[in-house]
Amino acid sequence: MAGLSQAHVADLLKVSRPAISEIESGSRKVSADEIAVLAQIYDVSSSWLLGEGESKVDLHDSRLQLAARELQKLKDDDLERLLTLLASIRE
């Protein structure tokens, strides 16, 4: 949903790309430290990642799907700049 490739997340988490695939499929356990880093990468709380949050994301929301498709088209440097800009807007 965030428009990040597995390779990009793997680089940020300092694990292999297949490890990200295993995390997504539920076949690999994730350490508390990795959860904290993933929360930072996706700008969500650790509790949301663990399914403990109250709010649910509607994966069928056409705006969310459009945003994810557009984010996937960005180069890594451009995506990093955009994420920095979004974080500064939230502050």
N, C-alpha and C positions, 0 to 999 in steps of 0.2 A: 504494500500500500504506500510505502514511503518513496518508492521509485528507486531504491538502491539495489544494485546487483549483489548477488551472493559474494562475488569476488571483492567488491568494495567493502562490504560489511566484514568479510574475513580479514581484509587488510587492517581495518579499524580495530577489530577484536584481537588481531594477531594470532589467528588460527588459519587452518587450511580452508579452501572453498568447500571441499567435501564435508568438513565439520559443520559448516553452516547448513548445508543440506540435511545433515543428520539431526541438527537441532530443530529445523523446521518440521521434519517428519516425526520427531519425538523419539528417535532411536538413540539419541545422545543426551546424557545428563548435562545440565548447565550449572556451573559453579555460581556461588553468590557474587563473586567478583565479575564474572561474565555477565550476569544479569544486570549488575550496576552499570557496566559499560554499554550494554545493549539499550538500557533505559536512557543513557546520555545520547547515544547515536540517534535513537528515534524520538528523543525529547518527550518521553512519557515516564510515568513513575514505575518503579519496580513492581509495585503491587498491581498496576494495570497489566504489566507483562505476565504476571502470575495469575491473572484472571480474577483478582480480588477487588477490582474497582467496580463501582456502580454503573458507570457509563459504558455503553456498548457502541462500537463503531458499526455503522451500516455498510457492509461490504458491497451492497447493491446500489448505493448512492451514486448516481451517474456523475456527479461533480467530483467525488472522490476517485472514481475510475478514470475520469478525464485527467485529473491532476497527476495520478500515478503514471499514466501513459506519457504525459508531457515531461515529467521528471526523468523518466527512463531515457529520454532523448538527449539529456544534458551530458556534457563532458564532466568528469569528476571535479575539475577545478571550478567549473561554473556551478555545479551542484553545491559544493562547499560554500561558495560565495552566497548563493541563495539561502542556504540554511543559516548562515551567519546573519544575513539580512532579516530573515524571519524571526530569529531569536532576538535581535535588537528591537524589532517592532513589538514583540510580546512584552519586553521590559519596559 
